[in-house]
Amino acid sequence: MFPTRSAAVTQLVHDGALSPEMMATAAARLGIPEEQVNQKIATLRASFEAQAHKAADPDVLDWANRNSREALSKAVMNQVNSGSLSGYHDLTHSYLENLDTIDPGQILDSVDAKAREVRMEKDGRITLHVPGMGRVGWKVAVRAGVIGPKLSR
């Protein structure tokens, strides 16, 4: 049985390359040498990576690669199979919601920290002042939409 396009994409996402058997099958199906298949894969990969970097900050992608491989793989598969970047947007939201524990310094040292009266409480939580809400925790502000990423479509 010949591997499907979906199986090849899955293998590329999870393993980073095609197995020799899958490479031979792809070359035979396309009627081109394996070297040309590798060139096509490299071109497609560069295009998908450029889209991913427009959809999510490199810090988000690095964090997801280290801490949320399954969600990152799902985002890549969704991008490849449907053209949707929504998985990267979900990763960005998760990263932002947890930034107070991932990299609190990024929040405390941000250009908006003073204006938003951001501070670290004695218990280690990061809080900020939100007009009409008062002092709230970082996660509450993110979940309420007061703090949010700028997402490309």
N, C-alpha and C positions, 0 to 999 in steps of 0.2 A: 504494500500500500504506500502511495506517495504522500509525503507530508503536505498539509494544507498551508495556505498563506498564513492563516491564523497561528498554526503551530510554529511556523518560521518566525513570525513576529514575537510570539511568546518566548521562543528560545533566544532571540536577539535581546529582548528586554531583560530576561532573567540571567542569561549567561554572557551577554555582550558580543556573542559571535554565533555563527551557525556551525553545527557539527560538520565534519567532513562529508558525512552521508547526505545531510540536508543541503549542503553547498552543492554537491554533485547533482542532486535532484533539481535544485533551483536553476543551475546552469543548463541542464538538459531541457527543462521546461521552457526556459527563455531562449534557448538555442544560441547561447553565447558562452564564451570561456568563463571559468570561475573567477579569474582576475577582474573581468568586467562586472560580474555579480558583486564582487567586493567593492568596486568603484561606485556602483549604483547604491549599495547599502550605505557607503560612506556619505554620499550626497544626500540621501534621504535622512540619515542620522543627523547630519549638520543642520538640515532644514528643521527637523523636529526639535533639536536642541535649541535653535534660535527662537522658535516659537515658545518653548518652555521658559527660556530666560526672559522673554517679554512678558510672560504671564506671571512669573514668580521671581522674586529677588534671589540672587545667588545664595544669600545666607539661608533662605528658606529651603532651597534645593539641597544645600549641604546638610542642613539639620535633618531634612526628610531622609536623605541618603543614609545618615548615621542612626536615626531614631525611629523612622517610620517607613521602612523599606516597602512594606506591603501596600501602604497608601500611595507611595510614590510609584510603585509598579502599576497600580490601578490607574493612576493619573496618566501614565505613559500609554497604557493599553487603551484607555478611553480616547486619548488624543489620536493615536494611530488608527484606531478602528472607526471613530466617529467624527474626528476633527474637533472635538470639544476640549476646551482648556479648563473646564469646570473643576477637574480634579486638582489642578494646580492652585486654583482659587481656594478650594477647600483646605489644601495644605497651608496656604498663606494665612488663612483665618486661624487655623489651629496653631501655627507658629506664633502669630500675633497674640492670641489668647493666652499662650503659655510663656510669652517673652519675659514675664516677671520672674520666672524660674529658670528659663534658658539663658538669658543674658540681661539681668536687671540693670547693669551699667548702661546698656544701650538706651533704656528708658530714662534713667536718672541723668544721663549726660546729653539727652536729646535737646535740640534747639527749642522745642516746645515745653520742656520740663518746668522752667521758671514760670511761664505764662499760665500753665495748668496747675501750678503749685504741687508738682510731683514730689513725693518724698517716700522714704523707706521708714516704715513704722518700727517700733521696738521689737515687734514679733516677726519682722522680716518681710511683711507684706508691703507691696507698693500701692500707694493710694494717690489720688489726685482730686482736685476740686472740679466739680462739674456744675456750671450754673443751673439752678433749678433743682439740682439733686443733692448738692452739698459734697462732702468728702466720701468718695467711693473707692472700692478696691479696683485694681487693674482689670481683672477678669470681668467684673460687673460692667465697667465702662466699655470694654470690648463687646460683650454680649448685648449691651444696650445700643450699640452702634455709635457711641460717642467717639470711640477710637476705632479706626478701620483703615485697611490698606487701600491704596489706589490700584485697581485691577484693570489690566488691559483685556480686551475681548478677542 
